[in-house]
């Protein structure tokens, strides 16, 4: 069933949803859910809480403009990949290696600061029919250059990790408590598959990335729109099935009781958005029992697909598994999938000659395989694929020019790439200066990035609004943002 796009709608189907919960949600631990309702204050209306009418479900909504894409997969590379060592060759930097840089530099770690230019230790070569130059550290990415658009002029203007991460995800540098891009997307479009979450986060076995759960928070929106985290190991979702002692009539009784409590609360406090969102989450959990298991079961994939993603190699197996799961989720109608890395492994302050090849080896083949696999299945045109971090690295050496040196933070200029979803393939866009320090031509900000992504999904970023704190909020909060039309087809 398709609904129209307008954001200010009220769901009055509470009774039927609760009936569904009572009769079909046999996979939910109802005792635990009732406890959650109590502990989070959802069995009583919090005093002074505003009652705002918003789209409070994940039913599929038709965007106002014809979309070029219907889903997005983001491979977020926390820490700041060194663009001049990966995607942005700088012959002048190599030529002047070891000389003092004449420009102004903002260092994050002054005690190890240096103004010695540090030419890339790795060679670049042109690849594909487009001739895009890529580092030898990314041989698999080099093999898909005809399918990707490399943006070499990203700019946050901030060198810190958290400030730039929040800019990319939430639309405003440094500010917390705002919905992330994934939340805005599922708020605006809902979900294609009502039996799976709309926004899924594939966690890293090494733990959360820098800035933790803020990376997938729904901020001031209801929790229905936040990212649902899949565990890094099996079982990726706990409690899909109830324990044996709670199955059958006993669980039905518990669910009936929970439904009656919810209905009573709704009658006393109509329009309680948090409760509505939470109940919708419970209903989704019930529906996930069979479909989630099937979507996450990569054993169904043939051997050649496992090899394509590098699952036969120890260094790429884990990340390759997540990339393959991401494809399976989008294939089944999930709207937004995001993969993170534990900590910030691209943060190569020291030992860059060892650490940068290691993280490339871990992620390069799976990332390229994702694009290849989507393309061969006819899914790339409708799926936006994003690869990139929150910042880049400086062209000068951090520490002495020895085997143990690295590069400090740089939010003034860096690279990302995009594929599918109506982005022009086989091209580069924008430039940094001759040594890779600052974006100099066709600068692209995170707000431009957000506006462009939403445009491809059929949404005008300035018209996607959410009422909060007495005003209409938008992802860019009214900041200047442009759709980067030069990198879009047609």
Buried (B, 14 or more C-beta within 10 A) or exposed (E): EEEEBEBEBBBEEBEEBBBBBBEBBBBBBBBEBBEBBEEEEBBEBEEEEEEBEBBBBBBBBBBBBEBBBBBBBBBBBBBBBBBBBBBBBBEBBBEBBEEEBEEEBBBBEEEBBBBBBBBBBBEBEEBBEBEBBBBBBBBBBBBBBBBBBBBBBBBBBBBBBBBBBBBBBBBBBEEEEBBBBBBBBBBBBBBBBBBBBBBBBBBBEEEBBBBEEBBBBBBBBBBBBBBBBBEBEEEBBEEBBBEEEBEEEEBBEBBBBBBEBBBEBBEEBEBBBBBBBBBBBBBBBBBBBEBBBEBBEBEEBEEEBBBBBBBEBEBBBBBBBBBBBBBBBBBBBBBBBBBBBBBBBBBBBBBBBEBBBEBBBBBBBBBBBBBBBBBEEEBBBBBBBBBBBBBBBBBBBBBEBEEEBBBBBBBBBBBBBBBBBBBBBBBBBBBBBBBBBBBBEBBBBBBBBBBBBBBBBBBBBEBBBBBBEEEEBBBBEEBEBEBBEEBBEE
